[in-house]
Amino acid sequence: MEKNKWFLSARKPLIAVSIKDVRSAKAAGSAADLVEVRLDKIIAGKKKPIDELRKMVRLINVPIIGTIRKLSDGGSWGGHQGGEKKRLELFRGIYKYVQAVDIESNSTIRNVVLEELKSEKKASIISYHDFRGTGNREEILGKIDEMLGCNADMLKLAYMAKKFEDTLELFFALSGYLGRKGIKPPISIMAMGEIGTYTRFMFPHLGSYVTYGYMENIGHKYAPGQISIQLLREIWTAFGFNASKGKKIKRPGC
């Protein structure tokens, strides 16, 4: 396992917290197993993303996931900021500071970013977000198969749940994927929306690899139905689940 990918072999589900400012960085690294830095939000805040990321790196001692989320996938990066060509330039500027990068499965720069991450020996996460609703398990597994063709290190799928049955379709898709024979990349799957909130604390103990939360008081919800990592850990403790707490990493000077 390459040094930037060791977190992909954790034996317990991991908690990731998303942040957008230096103020949250140190607390995030202490509270979560992974920290997702939302550079699209930093840019939307009129700050220089690489400068802010450098500051965060000095304060965070767990693996960092860098992403520049598109507007259509729930982020703040839109065409008025320069389009995909400009976004690719920004991605290239963050490789050296992070352990992983999240890129959307429908991005036109997806393949370029994935190939460059391999060259940089950094972990790749390919993600899919559907805010319209949730398909049936066959459709979800079809999307998973499509994403598997990209050869990323991890898959992440989030669907908007409009009824409880939608969450069951996600569960059956997760179960179907995990039941396949052979070596498979880890998968993180969850339902968005209030109906899907429970999937964020239950699915990780059914095989979903990473769950995403926010920090109370200083954090922000980045997806509908997201819960705080403090509440997440309380629920896991109440159920007798053992949460992982990722090992710390030493940072080179930045």
HELIX and SHEET records of a PDB file:
HELIX    1   1 TRP A    6  SER A    9  5                                   4    
HELIX    2   2 VAL A   22  SER A   24  5                                   3    
HELIX    3   3 ALA A   25  ALA A   31  1                                   7    
HELIX    4   4 LEU A   39  ALA A   44  1                                   6    
HELIX    5   5 PRO A   49  LEU A   59  1                                  11    
HELIX    6   6 LEU A   71  ASP A   73  5                                   3    
HELIX    7   7 GLY A   79  GLN A   81  5                                   3    
HELIX    8   8 GLY A   83  ILE A   94  1                                  12    
HELIX    9   9 TYR A   95  TYR A   97  5                                   3    
HELIX   10  10 ARG A  110  GLU A  120  1                                  11    
HELIX   11  11 ARG A  137  LEU A  148  1                                  12    
HELIX   12  12 PHE A  164  LEU A  178  1                                  15    
HELIX   13  13 GLU A  194  GLY A  196  5                                   3    
HELIX   14  14 THR A  199  MET A  202  1                                   4    
HELIX   15  15 PHE A  203  LEU A  206  5                                   4    
HELIX   16  16 ILE A  229  PHE A  239  1                                  11    
SHEET    1   A 8 ILE A 187  MET A 192  0                                        
SHEET    2   A 8 MET A 154  MET A 160  1                                        
SHEET    3   A 8 ALA A 123  ASP A 130  1                                        
SHEET    4   A 8 ALA A 100  GLU A 104  1                                        
SHEET    5   A 8 ILE A  64  THR A  67  1                                        
SHEET    6   A 8 LEU A  34  ARG A  38  1                                        
SHEET    7   A 8 LEU A  14  ILE A  19  1                                        
SHEET    8   A 8 VAL A 210  GLY A 213  1                                        
END                                                                             
